[in-house]
Amino acid sequence: MPTYTGIGSRNAPPVVLDAMEDLAVTLRELGYHLRSGGAKGSDQAFGRGAGQDATIYLPWPGYGVVEDGAQEFFPGDFPERIKLLAESAHAAWSRVHPRYRPFHYRNVYQVLGHREEPEPSQFIVCWTPMGKVVGGTATALRLAYRFKIPVFNLAVMPMTRVPDLI
């Protein structure tokens, strides 16, 4: 089943959140499976649209919102290879408080899946302020660039082009 990653800011504008949800519905109808993270804002908008055709990666059990029927994934303890990928993709890892590192670990899964061998998403759809590589989404975007995964940032795309993604 083809997969995509739907992520972005917790503070995306309502019109963008609506577009994300609509896009996730369309992608679900086309047979795509969502990878996301259950956080407020962008993650939850994608999750609502994808419904049960989603895998929601959690930094810890009980975090965020997981739609009924969606697969919830938490590894129990993040493997060392995931920790190293997150660290290598972060611009200032030494300044990330240990409490927040699990968010970045789960971002690795959102992009590469949770199998031993990476299974990169076909593409990423996101929204970041001014289209910049910032916030927690930055870790996922840096991994996408490293693995040559196309990224569609809705902050720099005219909303009329959203259907062009599919």
C-alpha positions in Angstrom: 0.0 0.0 0.0 1.5 3.4 -0.9 2.2 5.7 2.1 2.6 9.4 2.7 3.5 11.4 5.7 1.0 14.2 6.8 2.6 16.5 9.4 3.1 20.1 10.3 2.6 22.9 12.7 0.2 22.7 15.6 -0.7 26.3 14.7 -1.6 25.9 11.0 -4.4 28.2 9.9 -8.0 26.7 10.0 -8.2 26.9 6.2 -5.1 24.8 5.9 -6.3 22.3 8.4 -9.5 21.9 6.4 -7.4 21.4 3.2 -5.3 18.8 5.0 -8.4 16.9 6.1 -9.9 17.0 2.6 -6.6 15.9 1.0 -6.4 13.0 3.4 -9.9 11.9 2.5 -9.0 12.0 -1.2 -5.7 10.2 -0.7 -7.5 7.5 1.4 -10.0 7.0 -1.4 -7.0 6.6 -3.8 -5.6 3.8 -1.6 -2.9 5.8 0.3 -2.0 5.1 3.9 -1.2 8.0 6.2 1.7 8.2 8.6 1.4 10.9 11.2 1.7 11.7 14.9 -1.5 12.6 16.6 -0.5 16.1 17.7 -3.0 19.0 17.7 -3.2 20.9 14.5 -1.8 19.4 11.3 -1.4 15.8 12.5 -5.0 15.6 13.8 -6.4 17.2 10.6 -4.7 14.5 8.5 -5.8 11.8 10.9 -9.4 12.9 10.7 -9.3 12.6 6.9 -7.4 9.4 6.7 -9.5 7.7 9.4 -8.6 4.0 9.8 -6.2 4.1 6.9 -3.5 5.6 9.1 -0.6 4.7 11.3 -0.2 7.2 14.2 3.3 7.2 15.7 3.3 8.2 19.4 6.1 9.6 21.5 4.6 7.8 24.5 1.3 5.8 25.1 -1.8 7.9 25.3 -0.3 10.9 23.6 -2.6 13.0 21.2 -5.6 11.8 19.3 -5.8 8.6 17.3 -8.9 8.2 15.2 -11.0 5.0 15.7 -9.6 2.2 13.6 -6.2 3.8 13.0 -3.2 1.8 13.9 -1.4 3.3 16.9 2.3 2.6 17.1 4.7 3.1 20.1 7.8 0.9 20.2 8.1 0.7 24.0 11.7 1.8 23.8 13.0 3.6 20.8 15.8 1.6 19.1 19.3 3.1 19.0 19.2 3.4 15.2 16.1 5.6 15.5 17.7 7.8 18.1 20.8 8.3 15.9 18.7 9.2 12.9 16.8 11.8 14.9 19.9 13.2 16.4 21.6 13.5 13.0 18.6 15.2 11.5 18.3 17.9 14.2 20.2 21.2 14.0 20.9 21.5 17.7 20.3 18.1 19.3 22.4 18.9 22.4 19.8 21.6 23.3 16.8 19.3 23.0 15.6 18.5 26.5 15.5 14.7 27.0 11.7 15.0 27.7 11.1 16.2 24.1 13.4 13.8 22.3 10.7 11.1 21.9 8.8 13.6 19.6 11.8 13.6 17.3 12.2 9.8 17.5 8.6 9.3 16.4 9.2 11.8 13.5 11.7 9.3 12.2 9.0 6.6 12.1 6.6 9.0 10.4 9.0 9.4 7.5 10.6 5.9 7.3 8.1 3.6 8.9 8.7 1.2 11.8 10.3 -1.8 10.1 13.9 -2.7 10.6 14.7 -1.6 7.0 13.5 1.9 6.2 10.4 2.1 4.0 10.3 5.8 3.1 7.0 7.5 2.5 6.2 8.3 -1.2 5.9 12.0 -0.3 5.3 14.3 2.6 2.5 16.9 2.9 3.0 19.6 5.6 2.5 23.2 6.6 5.2 25.2 8.4 5.2 28.9 9.1 6.4 30.7 5.9 7.4 27.4 4.4 10.5 27.2 6.6 12.1 24.1 8.0 11.3 24.8 11.6 9.8 23.3 14.7 9.5 19.6 15.3 8.5 19.1 11.7 12.1 20.1 10.7 13.5 16.8 11.9 11.1 15.0 9.5 11.8 17.3 6.7 15.5 17.0 7.0 15.1 13.2 6.8 12.9 13.6 3.8 15.6 15.6 2.0 18.2 13.0 3.0 16.1 10.1 1.6 15.0 12.1 -1.4 11.3 12.1 -0.5 9.3 14.8 -2.2 7.9 17.4 0.2 4.8 19.5 -0.5 4.7 22.4 1.9 1.2 24.0 1.8 2.6 27.2 3.1 4.4 27.8 -0.2 1.8 26.2 -2.5 -1.3 28.0 -3.8 -4.2 26.2 -2.3 -5.6 25.7 -5.8 -2.7 23.3 -6.4 -3.5 20.9 -3.6 -5.3 18.6 -6.0 -2.1 18.4 -8.1 -0.6 16.3 -5.3 -2.6 13.3 -6.2 
